[in-house]
Amino acid sequence: MALKPENVELFAKIEYGLKLAIQRLYEQKAANNETAVFVIDGEVRHISAREILEKQKKGISIL
């Protein structure tokens, strides 16, 4: 579904805000030596927030 021209900028701002919030969540969890919980192929996985941040720096996706 294509966005209407008047909604493109709003969508970009919302997307940026979500990415920033997730990044800050990982940083806070890493500072407290915590994990993030994901469901991958129906399996619950706990992944170290520090590992997530390290992989982000290298451009590697965890999912």
N, CA, C and O atoms as a Tripos MOL2 file, in Angstrom:
@<TRIPOS>MOLECULE
protein
  252   251    63     0     0
PROTEIN
NO_CHARGES

@<TRIPOS>ATOM
      1 N           0.8380   -1.1820    0.0000 N.3       1 MET1
      2 CA          0.0000    0.0000    0.0000 C.3       1 MET1
      3 C           0.8770    1.2370    0.0000 C.2       1 MET1
      4 O           1.7540    1.3780    0.8530 O.2       1 MET1
      5 N           0.6570    2.1050   -0.9180 N.am      2 ALA2
      6 CA          1.4480    3.3290   -1.0300 C.3       2 ALA2
      7 C           0.9020    4.3900   -0.0880 C.2       2 ALA2
      8 O          -0.3070    4.5050    0.1160 O.2       2 ALA2
      9 N           1.8090    5.1540    0.4740 N.am      3 LEU3
     10 CA          1.4110    6.2480    1.3540 C.3       3 LEU3
     11 C           0.9850    7.4560    0.5330 C.2       3 LEU3
     12 O           1.4960    7.7030   -0.5590 O.2       3 LEU3
     13 N           0.0550    8.1870    1.0780 N.am      4 LYS4
     14 CA         -0.3200    9.4490    0.4540 C.3       4 LYS4
     15 C           0.8360   10.4160    0.6700 C.2       4 LYS4
     16 O           1.5100   10.3440    1.6980 O.2       4 LYS4
     17 N           1.0790   11.3150   -0.2700 N.am      5 PRO5
     18 CA          2.2070   12.2410   -0.1530 C.3       5 PRO5
     19 C           2.2330   13.0150    1.1710 C.2       5 PRO5
     20 O           3.3060   13.2760    1.7160 O.2       5 PRO5
     21 N           1.0690   13.3770    1.6810 N.am      6 GLU6
     22 CA          1.0340   14.1500    2.9290 C.3       6 GLU6
     23 C           1.3800   13.3060    4.1560 C.2       6 GLU6
     24 O           1.6240   13.8530    5.2310 O.2       6 GLU6
     25 N           1.4020   11.9730    4.0050 N.am      7 ASN7
     26 CA          1.7060   11.1020    5.1340 C.3       7 ASN7
     27 C           3.1440   10.5790    5.1340 C.2       7 ASN7
     28 O           3.5780    9.9790    6.1170 O.2       7 ASN7
     29 N           3.8740   10.7960    4.0640 N.am      8 VAL8
     30 CA          5.2380   10.2700    3.9580 C.3       8 VAL8
     31 C           6.1280   10.8370    5.0630 C.2       8 VAL8
     32 O           6.8540   10.0890    5.7180 O.2       8 VAL8
     33 N           6.0780   12.1360    5.2730 N.am      9 GLU9
     34 CA          6.9260   12.7610    6.2950 C.3       9 GLU9
     35 C           6.5370   12.2880    7.6870 C.2       9 GLU9
     36 O           7.4110   12.0150    8.5110 O.2       9 GLU9
     37 N           5.2450   12.1860    7.9640 N.am     10 LEU10
     38 CA          4.7830   11.7040    9.2640 C.3      10 LEU10
     39 C           5.2470   10.2780    9.5060 C.2      10 LEU10
     40 O           5.7190    9.9540   10.5950 O.2      10 LEU10
     41 N           5.1160    9.4290    8.5040 N.am     11 PHE11
     42 CA          5.5640    8.0460    8.6160 C.3      11 PHE11
     43 C           7.0610    7.9840    8.9150 C.2      11 PHE11
     44 O           7.4900    7.1990    9.7610 O.2      11 PHE11
     45 N           7.8500    8.7940    8.2350 N.am     12 ALA12
     46 CA          9.2980    8.8110    8.4450 C.3      12 ALA12
     47 C           9.6370    9.2040    9.8830 C.2      12 ALA12
     48 O          10.5440    8.6320   10.4860 O.2      12 ALA12
     49 N           8.9130   10.1740   10.4280 N.am     13 LYS13
     50 CA          9.1490   10.6140   11.8090 C.3      13 LYS13
     51 C           8.7830    9.5150   12.8030 C.2      13 LYS13
     52 O           9.4990    9.2870   13.7780 O.2      13 LYS13
     53 N           7.6700    8.8390   12.5500 N.am     14 ILE14
     54 CA          7.2490    7.7490   13.4350 C.3      14 ILE14
     55 C           8.2530    6.6050   13.3850 C.2      14 ILE14
     56 O           8.6240    6.0500   14.4200 O.2      14 ILE14
     57 N           8.6900    6.2560   12.1830 N.am     15 GLU15
     58 CA          9.6710    5.1820   12.0180 C.3      15 GLU15
     59 C          10.9750    5.5250   12.7370 C.2      15 GLU15
     60 O          11.5550    4.6700   13.4060 O.2      15 GLU15
     61 N          11.4410    6.7640   12.6050 N.am     16 TYR16
     62 CA         12.6670    7.1950   13.2710 C.3      16 TYR16
     63 C          12.5050    7.0980   14.7930 C.2      16 TYR16
     64 O          13.4070    6.6270   15.4860 O.2      16 TYR16
     65 N          11.3660    7.5410   15.3030 N.am     17 GLY17
     66 CA         11.1210    7.4960   16.7420 C.3      17 GLY17
     67 C          11.1100    6.0820   17.2810 C.2      17 GLY17
     68 O          11.6470    5.8220   18.3570 O.2      17 GLY17
     69 N          10.5040    5.1640   16.5450 N.am     18 LEU18
     70 CA         10.4830    3.7600   16.9730 C.3      18 LEU18
     71 C          11.8840    3.1640   16.9980 C.2      18 LEU18
     72 O          12.2480    2.4670   17.9450 O.2      18 LEU18
     73 N          12.6680    3.4340   15.9640 N.am     19 LYS19
     74 CA         14.0370    2.9180   15.9180 C.3      19 LYS19
     75 C          14.8710    3.4760   17.0640 C.2      19 LYS19
     76 O          15.6670    2.7570   17.6680 O.2      19 LYS19
     77 N          14.6880    4.7580   17.3610 N.am     20 LEU20
     78 CA         15.4240    5.3880   18.4530 C.3      20 LEU20
     79 C          15.0250    4.7750   19.7980 C.2      20 LEU20
     80 O          15.8820    4.5150   20.6430 O.2      20 LEU20
     81 N          13.7370    4.5480   19.9900 N.am     21 ALA21
     82 CA         13.2600    3.9520   21.2480 C.3      21 ALA21
     83 C          13.8070    2.5390   21.4380 C.2      21 ALA21
     84 O          14.2060    2.1690   22.5420 O.2      21 ALA21
     85 N          13.8270    1.7540   20.3700 N.am     22 ILE22
     86 CA         14.3600    0.3920   20.4530 C.3      22 ILE22
     87 C          15.8530    0.4210   20.7530 C.2      22 ILE22
     88 O          16.3400   -0.3680   21.5620 O.2      22 ILE22
     89 N          16.5770    1.3210   20.1070 N.am     23 GLN23
     90 CA         18.0140    1.4500   20.3430 C.3      23 GLN23
     91 C          18.2840    1.7920   21.8040 C.2      23 GLN23
     92 O          19.1690    1.2090   22.4300 O.2      23 GLN23
     93 N          17.5240    2.7330   22.3410 N.am     24 ARG24
     94 CA         17.7020    3.1280   23.7460 C.3      24 ARG24
     95 C          17.3490    1.9900   24.6890 C.2      24 ARG24
     96 O          17.9830    1.8290   25.7320 O.2      24 ARG24
     97 N          16.3420    1.1990   24.3310 N.am     25 LEU25
     98 CA         15.9820    0.0380   25.1400 C.3      25 LEU25
     99 C          17.1460   -0.9420   25.2100 C.2      25 LEU25
    100 O          17.4990   -1.4150   26.2910 O.2      25 LEU25
    101 N          17.7450   -1.2490   24.0550 N.am     26 TYR26
    102 CA         18.8950   -2.1610   24.0360 C.3      26 TYR26
    103 C          20.0670   -1.5960   24.8410 C.2      26 TYR26
    104 O          20.7440   -2.3350   25.5550 O.2      26 TYR26
    105 N          20.3010   -0.3040   24.7270 N.am     27 GLU27
    106 CA         21.3950    0.3100   25.4780 C.3      27 GLU27
    107 C          21.1540    0.2190   26.9800 C.2      27 GLU27
    108 O          22.0780   -0.0540   27.7470 O.2      27 GLU27
    109 N          19.9110    0.4480   27.3980 N.am     28 GLN28
    110 CA         19.5780    0.3580   28.8200 C.3      28 GLN28
    111 C          19.7120   -1.0870   29.3080 C.2      28 GLN28
    112 O          20.2530   -1.3290   30.3870 O.2      28 GLN28
    113 N          19.2310   -2.0250   28.5330 N.am     29 LYS29
    114 CA         19.3450   -3.4370   28.9070 C.3      29 LYS29
    115 C          20.8090   -3.8710   28.9570 C.2      29 LYS29
    116 O          21.1970   -4.6260   29.8480 O.2      29 LYS29
    117 N          21.6190   -3.4060   28.0170 N.am     30 ALA30
    118 CA         23.0410   -3.7530   28.0040 C.3      30 ALA30
    119 C          23.7330   -3.2010   29.2400 C.2      30 ALA30
    120 O          24.5800   -3.8710   29.8300 O.2      30 ALA30
    121 N          23.3780   -1.9930   29.6330 N.am     31 ALA31
    122 CA         23.9820   -1.3870   30.8220 C.3      31 ALA31
    123 C          23.6650   -2.1920   32.0810 C.2      31 ALA31
    124 O          24.4470   -2.2060   33.0310 O.2      31 ALA31
    125 N          22.5110   -2.8630   32.0810 N.am     32 ASN32
    126 CA         22.0990   -3.6700   33.2360 C.3      32 ASN32
    127 C          22.3890   -5.1590   33.0360 C.2      32 ASN32
    128 O          21.9350   -5.9950   33.8170 O.2      32 ASN32
    129 N          23.1500   -5.4850   31.9810 N.am     33 ASN33
    130 CA         23.5210   -6.8680   31.6630 C.3      33 ASN33
    131 C          22.2930   -7.7670   31.5220 C.2      33 ASN33
    132 O          22.2540   -8.8750   32.0560 O.2      33 ASN33
    133 N          21.2870   -7.2640   30.7890 N.am     34 GLU34
    134 CA         20.0400   -8.0040   30.6010 C.3      34 GLU34
    135 C          19.9490   -8.5440   29.1710 C.2      34 GLU34
    136 O          20.7850   -8.2510   28.3160 O.2      34 GLU34
    137 N          18.9030   -9.3440   28.9470 N.am     35 THR35
    138 CA         18.6680   -9.9130   27.6280 C.3      35 THR35
    139 C          17.3930   -9.3300   27.0250 C.2      35 THR35
    140 O          16.5490   -8.7660   27.7210 O.2      35 THR35
    141 N          17.2870   -9.4840   25.7180 N.am     36 ALA36
    142 CA         16.0540   -9.1640   25.0030 C.3      36 ALA36
    143 C          15.4210  -10.4950   24.6140 C.2      36 ALA36
    144 O          16.1260  -11.4600   24.3170 O.2      36 ALA36
    145 N          14.1090  -10.5450   24.6170 N.am     37 VAL37
    146 CA         13.3940  -11.7850   24.3350 C.3      37 VAL37
    147 C          12.7600  -11.6910   22.9470 C.2      37 VAL37
    148 O          12.0650  -10.7230   22.6370 O.2      37 VAL37
    149 N          13.0080  -12.7080   22.1160 N.am     38 PHE38
    150 CA         12.4670  -12.7780   20.7650 C.3      38 PHE38
    151 C          11.8160  -14.1330   20.5690 C.2      38 PHE38
    152 O          12.1890  -15.1060   21.2240 O.2      38 PHE38
    153 N          10.8510  -14.2030   19.6770 N.am     39 VAL39
    154 CA         10.2950  -15.4790   19.2420 C.3      39 VAL39
    155 C          10.7200  -15.6430   17.7890 C.2      39 VAL39
    156 O          10.3170  -14.8730   16.9170 O.2      39 VAL39
    157 N          11.5370  -16.6550   17.5470 N.am     40 ILE40
    158 CA         12.0640  -16.9270   16.2120 C.3      40 ILE40
    159 C          11.6260  -18.3270   15.8200 C.2      40 ILE40
    160 O          11.9910  -19.3060   16.4710 O.2      40 ILE40
    161 N          10.8450  -18.4180   14.7600 N.am     41 ASP41
    162 CA         10.3050  -19.6990   14.2890 C.3      41 ASP41
    163 C           9.5740  -20.4430   15.4060 C.2      41 ASP41
    164 O           9.6930  -21.6610   15.5310 O.2      41 ASP41
    165 N           8.8210  -19.7040   16.2130 N.am     42 GLY42
    166 CA          8.0440  -20.3130   17.2820 C.3      42 GLY42
    167 C           8.8360  -20.6640   18.5240 C.2      42 GLY42
    168 O           8.2790  -21.2060   19.4780 O.2      42 GLY42
    169 N          10.1240  -20.3650   18.5300 N.am     43 GLU43
    170 CA         10.9880  -20.6780   19.6670 C.3      43 GLU43
    171 C          11.3530  -19.3930   20.4010 C.2      43 GLU43
    172 O          11.7900  -18.4240   19.7800 O.2      43 GLU43
    173 N          11.1770  -19.3820   21.7150 N.am     44 VAL44
    174 CA         11.5110  -18.2110   22.5270 C.3      44 VAL44
    175 C          13.0180  -18.1900   22.7400 C.2      44 VAL44
    176 O          13.6110  -19.1730   23.1820 O.2      44 VAL44
    177 N          13.6240  -17.0600   22.4200 N.am     45 ARG45
    178 CA         15.0700  -16.9240   22.5890 C.3      45 ARG45
    179 C          15.3920  -15.6780   23.4070 C.2      45 ARG45
    180 O          14.7710  -14.6280   23.2420 O.2      45 ARG45
    181 N          16.3740  -15.8180   24.2890 N.am     46 HIS46
    182 CA         16.8870  -14.7040   25.0710 C.3      46 HIS46
    183 C          18.2650  -14.3740   24.4990 C.2      46 HIS46
    184 O          19.1660  -15.2130   24.4830 O.2      46 HIS46
    185 N          18.4070  -13.1360   24.0320 N.am     47 ILE47
    186 CA         19.6620  -12.7250   23.4220 C.3      47 ILE47
    187 C          20.2180  -11.5480   24.2120 C.2      47 ILE47
    188 O          19.5000  -10.5960   24.5160 O.2      47 ILE47
    189 N          21.4910  -11.6230   24.5380 N.am     48 SER48
    190 CA         22.1520  -10.5700   25.2930 C.3      48 SER48
    191 C          22.0270   -9.2400   24.5540 C.2      48 SER48
    192 O          22.2980   -9.1610   23.3560 O.2      48 SER48
    193 N          21.6190   -8.2030   25.2710 N.am     49 ALA49
    194 CA         21.4960   -6.8730   24.6630 C.3      49 ALA49
    195 C          22.8540   -6.3770   24.1790 C.2      49 ALA49
    196 O          22.9430   -5.6710   23.1740 O.2      49 ALA49
    197 N          23.9040   -6.7480   24.8950 N.am     50 ARG50
    198 CA         25.2520   -6.3640   24.4560 C.3      50 ARG50
    199 C          25.5870   -7.0050   23.1170 C.2      50 ARG50
    200 O          26.1910   -6.3710   22.2520 O.2      50 ARG50
    201 N          25.1970   -8.2580   22.9500 N.am     51 GLU51
    202 CA         25.4350   -8.9590   21.6910 C.3      51 GLU51
    203 C          24.6610   -8.2780   20.5510 C.2      51 GLU51
    204 O          25.1770   -8.1250   19.4440 O.2      51 GLU51
    205 N          23.4390   -7.8800   20.8340 N.am     52 ILE52
    206 CA         22.6300   -7.1900   19.8210 C.3      52 ILE52
    207 C          23.3180   -5.9000   19.3920 C.2      52 ILE52
    208 O          23.4220   -5.6250   18.1960 O.2      52 ILE52
    209 N          23.7860   -5.1100   20.3440 N.am     53 LEU53
    210 CA         24.4470   -3.8410   20.0190 C.3      53 LEU53
    211 C          25.7390   -4.0720   19.2350 C.2      53 LEU53
    212 O          26.0390   -3.3300   18.2990 O.2      53 LEU53
    213 N          26.5020   -5.0980   19.6140 N.am     54 GLU54
    214 CA         27.7440   -5.4070   18.8920 C.3      54 GLU54
    215 C          27.4500   -5.7900   17.4460 C.2      54 GLU54
    216 O          28.1460   -5.3580   16.5270 O.2      54 GLU54
    217 N          26.4150   -6.6040   17.2500 N.am     55 LYS55
    218 CA         26.0670   -7.0200   15.8920 C.3      55 LYS55
    219 C          25.5260   -5.8550   15.0740 C.2      55 LYS55
    220 O          25.7580   -5.7850   13.8670 O.2      55 LYS55
    221 N          24.8050   -4.9390   15.7230 N.am     56 GLN56
    222 CA         24.3160   -3.7500   15.0260 C.3      56 GLN56
    223 C          25.4790   -2.9180   14.5030 C.2      56 GLN56
    224 O          25.4360   -2.4200   13.3780 O.2      56 GLN56
    225 N          26.5180   -2.7690   15.3210 N.am     57 LYS57
    226 CA         27.6910   -1.9910   14.9000 C.3      57 LYS57
    227 C          28.3590   -2.6060   13.6870 C.2      57 LYS57
    228 O          28.9070   -1.8950   12.8460 O.2      57 LYS57
    229 N          28.3130   -3.9330   13.5940 N.am     58 LYS58
    230 CA         28.9400   -4.6390   12.4770 C.3      58 LYS58
    231 C          27.9810   -4.7650   11.2900 C.2      58 LYS58
    232 O          28.3680   -5.2540   10.2290 O.2      58 LYS58
    233 N          26.7250   -4.3220   11.4690 N.am     59 GLY59
    234 CA         25.7540   -4.3990   10.3940 C.3      59 GLY59
    235 C          25.1430   -5.7660   10.2060 C.2      59 GLY59
    236 O          24.6450   -6.0900    9.1280 O.2      59 GLY59
    237 N          25.1810   -6.5780   11.2630 N.am     60 ILE60
    238 CA         24.6480   -7.9320   11.2110 C.3      60 ILE60
    239 C          23.2570   -7.9440   11.8380 C.2      60 ILE60
    240 O          23.0600   -7.3890   12.9190 O.2      60 ILE60
    241 N          22.3020   -8.5660   11.1760 N.am     61 SER61
    242 CA         20.9400   -8.6780   11.6980 C.3      61 SER61
    243 C          20.8580   -9.8990   12.6080 C.2      61 SER61
    244 O          21.4420  -10.9410   12.3090 O.2      61 SER61
    245 N          20.1290   -9.7690   13.7210 N.am     62 ILE62
    246 CA         19.9710  -10.9050   14.6240 C.3      62 ILE62
    247 C          18.7880  -11.7610   14.2480 C.2      62 ILE62
    248 O          18.6680  -12.8930   14.7170 O.2      62 ILE62
    249 N          17.9220  -11.2500   13.4190 N.am     63 LEU63
    250 CA         16.7190  -12.0160   13.0470 C.3      63 LEU63
    251 C          16.8440  -12.5690   11.6700 C.2      63 LEU63
    252 O          15.9310  -13.2400   11.1890 O.2      63 LEU63
@<TRIPOS>BOND
     1     1     2 1
     2     2     3 1
     3     3     4 2
     4     3     5 am
     5     5     6 1
     6     6     7 1
     7     7     8 2
     8     7     9 am
     9     9    10 1
    10    10    11 1
    11    11    12 2
    12    11    13 am
    13    13    14 1
    14    14    15 1
    15    15    16 2
    16    15    17 am
    17    17    18 1
    18    18    19 1
    19    19    20 2
    20    19    21 am
    21    21    22 1
    22    22    23 1
    23    23    24 2
    24    23    25 am
    25    25    26 1
    26    26    27 1
    27    27    28 2
    28    27    29 am
    29    29    30 1
    30    30    31 1
    31    31    32 2
    32    31    33 am
    33    33    34 1
    34    34    35 1
    35    35    36 2
    36    35    37 am
    37    37    38 1
    38    38    39 1
    39    39    40 2
    40    39    41 am
    41    41    42 1
    42    42    43 1
    43    43    44 2
    44    43    45 am
    45    45    46 1
    46    46    47 1
    47    47    48 2
    48    47    49 am
    49    49    50 1
    50    50    51 1
    51    51    52 2
    52    51    53 am
    53    53    54 1
    54    54    55 1
    55    55    56 2
    56    55    57 am
    57    57    58 1
    58    58    59 1
    59    59    60 2
    60    59    61 am
    61    61    62 1
    62    62    63 1
    63    63    64 2
    64    63    65 am
    65    65    66 1
    66    66    67 1
    67    67    68 2
    68    67    69 am
    69    69    70 1
    70    70    71 1
    71    71    72 2
    72    71    73 am
    73    73    74 1
    74    74    75 1
    75    75    76 2
    76    75    77 am
    77    77    78 1
    78    78    79 1
    79    79    80 2
    80    79    81 am
    81    81    82 1
    82    82    83 1
    83    83    84 2
    84    83    85 am
    85    85    86 1
    86    86    87 1
    87    87    88 2
    88    87    89 am
    89    89    90 1
    90    90    91 1
    91    91    92 2
    92    91    93 am
    93    93    94 1
    94    94    95 1
    95    95    96 2
    96    95    97 am
    97    97    98 1
    98    98    99 1
    99    99   100 2
   100    99   101 am
   101   101   102 1
   102   102   103 1
   103   103   104 2
   104   103   105 am
   105   105   106 1
   106   106   107 1
   107   107   108 2
   108   107   109 am
   109   109   110 1
   110   110   111 1
   111   111   112 2
   112   111   113 am
   113   113   114 1
   114   114   115 1
   115   115   116 2
   116   115   117 am
   117   117   118 1
   118   118   119 1
   119   119   120 2
   120   119   121 am
   121   121   122 1
   122   122   123 1
   123   123   124 2
   124   123   125 am
   125   125   126 1
   126   126   127 1
   127   127   128 2
   128   127   129 am
   129   129   130 1
   130   130   131 1
   131   131   132 2
   132   131   133 am
   133   133   134 1
   134   134   135 1
   135   135   136 2
   136   135   137 am
   137   137   138 1
   138   138   139 1
   139   139   140 2
   140   139   141 am
   141   141   142 1
   142   142   143 1
   143   143   144 2
   144   143   145 am
   145   145   146 1
   146   146   147 1
   147   147   148 2
   148   147   149 am
   149   149   150 1
   150   150   151 1
   151   151   152 2
   152   151   153 am
   153   153   154 1
   154   154   155 1
   155   155   156 2
   156   155   157 am
   157   157   158 1
   158   158   159 1
   159   159   160 2
   160   159   161 am
   161   161   162 1
   162   162   163 1
   163   163   164 2
   164   163   165 am
   165   165   166 1
   166   166   167 1
   167   167   168 2
   168   167   169 am
   169   169   170 1
   170   170   171 1
   171   171   172 2
   172   171   173 am
   173   173   174 1
   174   174   175 1
   175   175   176 2
   176   175   177 am
   177   177   178 1
   178   178   179 1
   179   179   180 2
   180   179   181 am
   181   181   182 1
   182   182   183 1
   183   183   184 2
   184   183   185 am
   185   185   186 1
   186   186   187 1
   187   187   188 2
   188   187   189 am
   189   189   190 1
   190   190   191 1
   191   191   192 2
   192   191   193 am
   193   193   194 1
   194   194   195 1
   195   195   196 2
   196   195   197 am
   197   197   198 1
   198   198   199 1
   199   199   200 2
   200   199   201 am
   201   201   202 1
   202   202   203 1
   203   203   204 2
   204   203   205 am
   205   205   206 1
   206   206   207 1
   207   207   208 2
   208   207   209 am
   209   209   210 1
   210   210   211 1
   211   211   212 2
   212   211   213 am
   213   213   214 1
   214   214   215 1
   215   215   216 2
   216   215   217 am
   217   217   218 1
   218   218   219 1
   219   219   220 2
   220   219   221 am
   221   221   222 1
   222   222   223 1
   223   223   224 2
   224   223   225 am
   225   225   226 1
   226   226   227 1
   227   227   228 2
   228   227   229 am
   229   229   230 1
   230   230   231 1
   231   231   232 2
   232   231   233 am
   233   233   234 1
   234   234   235 1
   235   235   236 2
   236   235   237 am
   237   237   238 1
   238   238   239 1
   239   239   240 2
   240   239   241 am
   241   241   242 1
   242   242   243 1
   243   243   244 2
   244   243   245 am
   245   245   246 1
   246   246   247 1
   247   247   248 2
   248   247   249 am
   249   249   250 1
   250   250   251 1
   251   251   252 2
@<TRIPOS>SUBSTRUCTURE
     1 MET1         2 RESIDUE 1 A MET
     2 ALA2         6 RESIDUE 1 A ALA
     3 LEU3        10 RESIDUE 1 A LEU
     4 LYS4        14 RESIDUE 1 A LYS
     5 PRO5        18 RESIDUE 1 A PRO
     6 GLU6        22 RESIDUE 1 A GLU
     7 ASN7        26 RESIDUE 1 A ASN
     8 VAL8        30 RESIDUE 1 A VAL
     9 GLU9        34 RESIDUE 1 A GLU
    10 LEU10       38 RESIDUE 1 A LEU
    11 PHE11       42 RESIDUE 1 A PHE
    12 ALA12       46 RESIDUE 1 A ALA
    13 LYS13       50 RESIDUE 1 A LYS
    14 ILE14       54 RESIDUE 1 A ILE
    15 GLU15       58 RESIDUE 1 A GLU
    16 TYR16       62 RESIDUE 1 A TYR
    17 GLY17       66 RESIDUE 1 A GLY
    18 LEU18       70 RESIDUE 1 A LEU
    19 LYS19       74 RESIDUE 1 A LYS
    20 LEU20       78 RESIDUE 1 A LEU
    21 ALA21       82 RESIDUE 1 A ALA
    22 ILE22       86 RESIDUE 1 A ILE
    23 GLN23       90 RESIDUE 1 A GLN
    24 ARG24       94 RESIDUE 1 A ARG
    25 LEU25       98 RESIDUE 1 A LEU
    26 TYR26      102 RESIDUE 1 A TYR
    27 GLU27      106 RESIDUE 1 A GLU
    28 GLN28      110 RESIDUE 1 A GLN
    29 LYS29      114 RESIDUE 1 A LYS
    30 ALA30      118 RESIDUE 1 A ALA
    31 ALA31      122 RESIDUE 1 A ALA
    32 ASN32      126 RESIDUE 1 A ASN
    33 ASN33      130 RESIDUE 1 A ASN
    34 GLU34      134 RESIDUE 1 A GLU
    35 THR35      138 RESIDUE 1 A THR
    36 ALA36      142 RESIDUE 1 A ALA
    37 VAL37      146 RESIDUE 1 A VAL
    38 PHE38      150 RESIDUE 1 A PHE
    39 VAL39      154 RESIDUE 1 A VAL
    40 ILE40      158 RESIDUE 1 A ILE
    41 ASP41      162 RESIDUE 1 A ASP
    42 GLY42      166 RESIDUE 1 A GLY
    43 GLU43      170 RESIDUE 1 A GLU
    44 VAL44      174 RESIDUE 1 A VAL
    45 ARG45      178 RESIDUE 1 A ARG
    46 HIS46      182 RESIDUE 1 A HIS
    47 ILE47      186 RESIDUE 1 A ILE
    48 SER48      190 RESIDUE 1 A SER
    49 ALA49      194 RESIDUE 1 A ALA
    50 ARG50      198 RESIDUE 1 A ARG
    51 GLU51      202 RESIDUE 1 A GLU
    52 ILE52      206 RESIDUE 1 A ILE
    53 LEU53      210 RESIDUE 1 A LEU
    54 GLU54      214 RESIDUE 1 A GLU
    55 LYS55      218 RESIDUE 1 A LYS
    56 GLN56      222 RESIDUE 1 A GLN
    57 LYS57      226 RESIDUE 1 A LYS
    58 LYS58      230 RESIDUE 1 A LYS
    59 GLY59      234 RESIDUE 1 A GLY
    60 ILE60      238 RESIDUE 1 A ILE
    61 SER61      242 RESIDUE 1 A SER
    62 ILE62      246 RESIDUE 1 A ILE
    63 LEU63      250 RESIDUE 1 A LEU
